[in-house]
């Protein structure tokens, strides 16, 4: 009887250590996976949605128009940083469809010109010119 009691005692201690080890290992895994799977902020796309209304003599324009969209680093005499048509050295027009004078364009949406992330680094100002 004494041998079986010692055996049961050892088995109970073994089980307790096993359970304790499993609990600690599970806590470790939850900590590791919780850290690596935590939510991280996504980088915003470099797209500017511009909406406007084009009037001619106070009347809404309803036809497709060729418009230049150029982003500068200064309000006047600035350097061209971005053009919707792609080239900043000689910006060209983009065909823009108007509906009762209203239009919307996504600048930097992957068409001919991407907006470089460096343009808005350090909260730099940008000035959009439409012609």
Backbone as CSV, one residue per row, in Angstrom:
resi,resn,N_x,N_y,N_z,CA_x,CA_y,CA_z,C_x,C_y,C_z
1,UNK,0.818,-1.185,0.000,0.000,0.000,0.000,0.868,1.258,0.000
2,UNK,1.959,1.222,0.716,2.818,2.375,0.788,3.451,2.685,-0.568
3,UNK,3.776,1.692,-1.344,4.360,1.895,-2.663,3.352,2.568,-3.589
4,UNK,2.122,2.157,-3.569,1.117,2.753,-4.446,0.795,4.186,-4.035
5,UNK,0.858,4.492,-2.711,0.630,5.857,-2.264,1.756,6.778,-2.750
6,UNK,2.997,6.295,-2.685,4.129,7.076,-3.188,4.002,7.294,-4.693
7,UNK,3.545,6.256,-5.367,3.366,6.358,-6.819,2.289,7.383,-7.151
8,UNK,1.159,7.363,-6.428,0.079,8.335,-6.642,0.560,9.755,-6.324
9,UNK,1.327,9.873,-5.240,1.855,11.178,-4.858,2.750,11.746,-5.954
10,UNK,3.624,10.914,-6.510,4.516,11.345,-7.585,3.723,11.692,-8.846
11,UNK,2.687,10.913,-9.133,1.863,11.198,-10.315,1.116,12.526,-10.145
12,UNK,0.622,12.788,-8.915,-0.072,14.060,-8.664,0.875,15.248,-8.823
13,UNK,2.082,15.119,-8.307,3.070,16.192,-8.460,3.423,16.375,-9.939
14,UNK,3.605,15.269,-10.654,3.905,15.337,-12.086,2.787,16.056,-12.834
15,UNK,1.528,15.713,-12.522,0.384,16.351,-13.186,0.353,17.856,-12.896
16,UNK,0.594,18.233,-11.654,0.574,19.647,-11.287,1.645,20.420,-12.059
17,UNK,2.857,19.869,-12.126,3.914,20.531,-12.889,3.598,20.562,-14.377
18,UNK,2.986,19.501,-14.884,2.600,19.454,-16.293,1.564,20.535,-16.592
19,UNK,0.535,20.640,-15.749,-0.489,21.659,-15.931,0.110,23.065,-15.813
20,UNK,0.961,23.254,-14.821,1.610,24.549,-14.661,2.458,24.891,-15.889
21,UNK,3.196,23.906,-16.400,3.998,24.117,-17.609,3.139,24.457,-18.809
22,UNK,2.008,23.763,-18.970,1.105,24.048,-20.095,0.511,25.450,-19.982
23,UNK,0.140,25.854,-18.775,-0.424,27.190,-18.572,0.629,28.260,-18.896
24,UNK,1.839,28.069,-18.399,2.900,29.043,-18.670,3.257,29.101,-20.155
25,UNK,3.315,27.951,-20.811,3.607,27.915,-22.237,2.496,28.608,-23.032
26,UNK,1.235,28.361,-22.652,0.105,29.017,-23.334,0.164,30.532,-23.138
27,UNK,0.484,30.960,-21.932,0.595,32.395,-21.677,1.715,33.000,-22.516
28,UNK,2.818,32.291,-22.636,3.928,32.746,-23.465,3.496,32.890,-24.927
29,UNK,2.812,31.884,-25.461,2.360,31.943,-26.855,1.378,33.087,-27.074
30,UNK,0.449,33.258,-26.151,-0.514,34.360,-26.288,0.191,35.711,-26.276
31,UNK,1.193,35.850,-25.445,1.946,37.106,-25.391,2.685,37.353,-26.695
32,UNK,3.362,36.334,-27.192,4.141,36.490,-28.430,3.223,36.780,-29.607
33,UNK,2.177,35.969,-29.791,1.294,36.178,-30.933,0.462,37.440,-30.783
34,UNK,0.130,37.808,-29.572,-0.602,39.054,-29.349,0.235,40.260,-29.721
35,UNK,1.527,40.192,-29.452,2.423,41.293,-29.802,2.571,41.423,-31.307
36,UNK,2.774,40.316,-31.996,3.016,40.362,-33.431,1.753,40.578,-34.244
37,UNK,0.602,40.293,-33.684,-0.644,40.461,-34.416,-1.402,41.707,-33.991
38,UNK,-0.775,42.571,-33.218,-1.458,43.785,-32.788,-1.713,44.681,-33.998
39,UNK,-2.740,45.492,-33.885,-3.127,46.358,-34.996,-2.068,47.428,-35.221
40,UNK,-1.753,47.636,-36.458,-0.805,48.681,-36.833,-1.506,49.605,-37.832
41,UNK,-1.172,50.858,-37.761,-1.781,51.833,-38.654,-1.310,51.589,-40.083
42,UNK,-2.233,51.655,-40.994,-1.900,51.500,-42.405,-1.432,52.835,-42.969
43,UNK,-0.602,52.771,-43.956,-0.147,53.972,-44.630,-1.235,54.449,-45.586
44,UNK,-1.573,55.695,-45.476,-2.596,56.254,-46.348,-2.061,56.354,-47.773
45,UNK,-2.911,56.089,-48.756,-2.449,56.218,-50.139,-2.206,57.682,-50.483
46,UNK,-1.282,57.901,-51.381,-0.956,59.267,-51.795,-1.889,59.706,-52.913
47,UNK,-3.145,59.847,-52.562,-4.177,60.256,-53.522,-4.897,61.480,-52.966
48,UNK,-5.091,62.457,-53.812,-5.875,63.631,-53.454,-7.105,63.636,-54.355
49,UNK,-8.272,63.603,-53.752,-9.504,63.721,-54.525,-9.873,65.199,-54.570
50,UNK,-9.956,65.714,-55.783,-10.284,67.129,-55.965,-11.620,67.220,-56.674
51,UNK,-12.514,68.036,-56.118,-13.826,68.254,-56.728,-14.008,69.740,-56.962
52,UNK,-14.661,70.070,-58.037,-14.862,71.473,-58.332,-16.070,71.697,-59.228
53,UNK,-16.335,72.950,-59.486,-17.422,73.344,-60.385,-16.857,74.376,-61.348
54,UNK,-17.041,74.127,-62.632,-16.522,75.009,-63.664,-17.672,75.801,-64.276
55,UNK,-17.513,77.125,-64.213,-18.521,78.032,-64.779,-17.890,78.858,-65.882
56,UNK,-18.679,79.194,-66.871,-18.253,80.080,-67.944,-19.320,81.154,-68.090
57,UNK,-18.973,82.363,-67.659,-19.955,83.453,-67.705,-21.106,83.203,-66.742
58,UNK,-20.848,82.514,-65.633,-21.885,82.236,-64.641,-22.742,81.032,-64.971
59,UNK,-22.460,80.372,-66.105,-23.247,79.210,-66.525,-22.384,77.955,-66.383
60,UNK,-22.978,76.880,-65.877,-22.252,75.622,-65.697,-21.814,75.053,-67.035
61,UNK,-20.550,74.647,-67.100,-20.015,74.018,-68.302,-20.434,72.554,-68.290
62,UNK,-20.907,72.056,-69.426,-21.413,70.675,-69.466,-20.637,69.780,-70.423
63,UNK,-19.620,70.316,-71.066,-18.849,69.503,-72.008,-17.534,69.050,-71.376
64,UNK,-16.929,68.021,-71.948,-15.633,67.549,-71.490,-14.590,68.633,-71.740
65,UNK,-13.726,68.860,-70.734,-12.731,69.918,-70.821,-11.324,69.345,-70.650
66,UNK,-10.352,69.989,-71.285,-8.935,69.637,-71.117,-8.382,70.545,-70.024
67,UNK,-8.041,69.965,-68.873,-7.594,70.748,-67.720,-6.216,70.252,-67.270
68,UNK,-5.335,71.214,-66.934,-4.032,70.878,-66.356,-4.162,70.924,-64.837
69,UNK,-3.681,69.866,-64.170,-3.650,69.803,-62.709,-2.175,69.716,-62.308
70,UNK,-1.663,70.779,-61.710,-0.246,70.815,-61.333,-0.145,71.232,-59.866
71,UNK,0.665,70.495,-59.109,0.899,70.781,-57.698,2.261,71.453,-57.559
72,UNK,2.272,72.638,-56.902,3.498,73.417,-56.726,3.885,73.487,-55.253
73,UNK,5.132,73.860,-54.987,5.604,73.998,-53.608,5.445,75.419,-53.069
74,UNK,4.975,76.349,-53.879,4.749,77.734,-53.442,3.539,78.294,-54.183
75,UNK,2.917,79.292,-53.571,1.717,79.877,-54.171,2.014,80.611,-55.476
76,UNK,3.206,81.199,-55.583,3.601,81.840,-56.835,5.085,81.582,-57.063
77,UNK,5.465,81.450,-58.308,6.853,81.176,-58.706,7.412,79.913,-58.041
78,UNK,6.561,78.924,-57.855,7.006,77.685,-57.211,7.477,76.650,-58.209
79,UNK,8.049,75.584,-57.681,8.496,74.455,-58.500,7.358,73.455,-58.631
80,UNK,7.177,72.936,-59.840,6.146,71.923,-60.059,6.596,70.616,-59.416
81,UNK,5.756,70.089,-58.509,6.066,68.841,-57.802,5.351,67.644,-58.401
82,UNK,4.189,67.892,-59.006,3.365,66.815,-59.529,2.463,67.361,-60.620
83,UNK,2.225,66.540,-61.620,1.271,66.867,-62.671,0.413,65.632,-62.924
84,UNK,-0.885,65.818,-63.057,-1.786,64.688,-63.280,-1.484,63.990,-64.595
85,UNK,-0.899,64.708,-65.540,-0.580,64.106,-66.832,0.780,63.413,-66.811
86,UNK,1.526,63.552,-65.721,2.778,62.820,-65.601,4.036,63.660,-65.633
87,UNK,4.158,64.596,-66.543,5.393,65.368,-66.688,5.266,66.706,-65.973
88,UNK,6.211,67.006,-65.067,6.180,68.298,-64.388,6.938,69.370,-65.163
89,UNK,7.820,68.962,-66.091,8.580,69.952,-66.849,7.680,70.671,-67.859
90,UNK,6.826,69.944,-68.526,5.854,70.546,-69.453,4.504,69.863,-69.214
91,UNK,3.767,70.308,-68.190,2.486,69.663,-67.880,1.516,69.733,-69.053
92,UNK,0.836,68.639,-69.277,-0.191,68.581,-70.322,-1.558,68.423,-69.674
93,UNK,-2.568,68.511,-70.504,-3.938,68.488,-69.987,-4.444,67.066,-69.769
94,UNK,-5.480,66.984,-68.948,-6.188,65.731,-68.691,-7.632,65.960,-69.104
95,UNK,-8.189,65.041,-69.867,-9.585,65.145,-70.288,-10.483,64.928,-69.075
96,UNK,-11.281,65.934,-68.747,-12.118,65.902,-67.547,-13.583,66.031,-67.941
97,UNK,-14.373,65.064,-67.503,-15.807,65.067,-67.811,-16.549,65.866,-66.750
98,UNK,-17.394,66.776,-67.208,-18.174,67.608,-66.300,-19.646,67.231,-66.389
99,UNK,-20.330,67.323,-65.265,-21.760,67.043,-65.210,-22.414,68.233,-64.510
100,UNK,-23.108,69.058,-65.285,-23.694,70.301,-64.777,-22.624,71.191,-64.152
101,UNK,-21.442,71.165,-64.741,-20.338,71.974,-64.261,-19.502,71.311,-63.179
102,UNK,-19.985,70.233,-62.604,-19.274,69.568,-61.519,-18.318,68.516,-62.054
103,UNK,-17.160,68.399,-61.390,-16.194,67.365,-61.773,-15.463,66.865,-60.538
104,UNK,-14.872,65.705,-60.668,-14.085,65.104,-59.597,-12.940,64.336,-60.233
105,UNK,-11.760,64.460,-59.632,-10.592,63.755,-60.148,-9.768,63.252,-58.971
106,UNK,-9.237,62.042,-59.113,-8.331,61.483,-58.110,-6.912,61.694,-58.598
107,UNK,-6.219,62.639,-57.997,-4.840,62.934,-58.374,-3.918,61.930,-57.685
108,UNK,-3.071,61.289,-58.466,-2.133,60.318,-57.923,-2.688,58.917,-57.823
109,UNK,-3.750,58.620,-58.555,-4.394,57.307,-58.440,-3.724,56.224,-59.274
110,UNK,-2.543,56.472,-59.760,-1.830,55.441,-60.504,-1.941,55.588,-62.002
111,UNK,-2.593,56.652,-62.443,-2.638,56.905,-63.878,-1.242,57.242,-64.362
112,UNK,-1.088,58.249,-65.163,0.254,58.584,-65.645,1.167,59.142,-64.563
113,UNK,0.613,59.678,-63.500,1.474,60.269,-62.475,1.105,59.851,-61.070
114,UNK,2.095,59.371,-60.322,1.920,59.063,-58.907,2.361,60.268,-58.102
115,UNK,1.742,60.482,-56.951,2.200,61.540,-56.056,3.272,60.928,-55.160
116,UNK,4.463,61.479,-55.231,5.578,60.965,-54.430,5.329,61.268,-52.953
117,UNK,5.555,60.300,-52.066,5.336,60.541,-50.635,6.189,61.685,-50.095
118,UNK,7.333,61.941,-50.699,8.224,63.003,-50.215,7.604,64.390,-50.362
119,UNK,6.604,64.527,-51.225,5.986,65.844,-51.440,5.369,66.367,-50.145
120,UNK,4.789,65.485,-49.345,4.108,65.929,-48.129,4.879,65.594,-46.858
121,UNK,6.144,65.244,-47.001,6.973,64.948,-45.828,7.174,66.216,-45.014
122,UNK,7.211,66.090,-43.727,7.412,67.204,-42.796,6.344,68.287,-42.947
123,UNK,5.135,67.879,-43.264,3.990,68.800,-43.376,4.231,69.948,-44.343
124,UNK,4.892,69.657,-45.443,5.130,70.701,-46.445,3.804,71.091,-47.085
125,UNK,3.725,72.329,-47.485,2.513,72.838,-48.157,2.584,72.530,-49.641
126,UNK,1.421,72.373,-50.234,1.333,72.185,-51.668,0.222,73.072,-52.216
127,UNK,0.400,73.547,-53.410,-0.560,74.452,-54.032,-0.982,73.881,-55.380
128,UNK,-2.265,73.624,-55.520,-2.792,73.017,-56.744,-3.263,74.116,-57.702
129,UNK,-2.772,74.032,-58.940,-3.182,74.979,-59.971,-3.939,74.215,-61.050
130,UNK,-5.081,74.770,-61.446,-5.880,74.228,-62.545,-5.927,75.268,-63.647
131,UNK,-5.581,74.844,-64.857,-5.679,75.773,-65.993,-6.309,75.049,-67.158
